[in-house]
Structure formats: structure tokens, C-alpha cells
Amino acid sequence: VGGTNRGWGSRGPGSFALERVRWTGTTPFEIRAMRILPTGFEIEFTQPADPVTAADPARYDARGFTYIYQSGYGSPVVDEEPCPITAVELSADGRRARLTVGNLREGCLHELQATGLRSTAGEPLRTTTGWYTLNRLPVLAGE
């Protein structure tokens, strides 16, 4: 992996970097994908999730928000609203969780926090936040 300190996002005193990333052979327990459904989101995990933690709606928190589209740099978060999670259905293999989420809004970013989730091996979820830009909410078949 290469890098430079050109720009505001750089870290460290060096003006350049070359780092070696070495695969350990172990996949951490992570959110692999976040997909939109007509009734909420489907979260895919890299490992089977523990059904006691992953199927509990209280372990998830979501919000929707947007930014001001403008010519100037940056924007504060605007139109932030909670998105209540009322149900979670875990797949038989534990790799997917279907969340029933309210207040999903087209044109908004949606942030999902998953706290206290563990894999069936007992490993905690490494990255607990996922984001989804909702351009268009899919419709249920037959609507």
C-alpha cells in the first residue's frame, strides 16, 4: 500500500509511505455488505453471527440524514431523523440479518450501528457501523 501526505487527510511525519500488508489467513467478523430491501436492510456478515445477539433489534440503531448540496466546501448534517428498527430475522446459516427499519427516506444517507454482536465463535464485530445512500426505495412485488 502506498501513500503520500498530500492533502488534509494525511497522518504521520513522512511525506510518503510504502507498507506491506500480509494476509494472516483469518477473516475477521465484519459487515460484508449492506443492501436495501423494501422493508429495511439486509446485513451480510463475513462469519455466522450468534443468533442471541444478532437477532435482537435492541442491538441495532439507525438514522437517516443528508448534507446541503452547495458550491462551498463541506456541510453540516441536516434533516437527521431516527430510523426505528422493529424486527430482525437472521438467516439459518447466520450470515445474513434482515432488519425491518422504519422512516427510510430516498435521497438520504442511512447510518446503521450494530453494538454487542458476536460471531458463533464468540468474536466481536470489528467494525460496528455501516452506511447506505438510499437513492430509490425498492417496492414489494405486486405493488
HELIX and SHEET records of a PDB file:
HELIX    1   1 PRO A   51  ALA A   54  1                                   4    
HELIX    2   2 PRO A   57  ARG A   59  5                                   3    
SHEET    1   A 2 GLY A   2  THR A   4  0                                        
SHEET    2   A 2 PHE A  16  LEU A  18 -1                                        
SHEET    1   B 4 ILE A  31  LEU A  37  0                                        
SHEET    2   B 4 GLY A  40  PHE A  45 -1                                        
SHEET    3   B 4 ARG A  96  VAL A 101 -1                                        
SHEET    4   B 4 ILE A  85  LEU A  90 -1                                        
SHEET    1   C 4 VAL A  77  PRO A  82  0                                        
SHEET    2   C 4 TYR A  60  TYR A  67 -1                                        
SHEET    3   C 4 CYS A 108  ALA A 114 -1                                        
SHEET    4   C 4 THR A 129  LEU A 134 -1                                        
END                                                                             
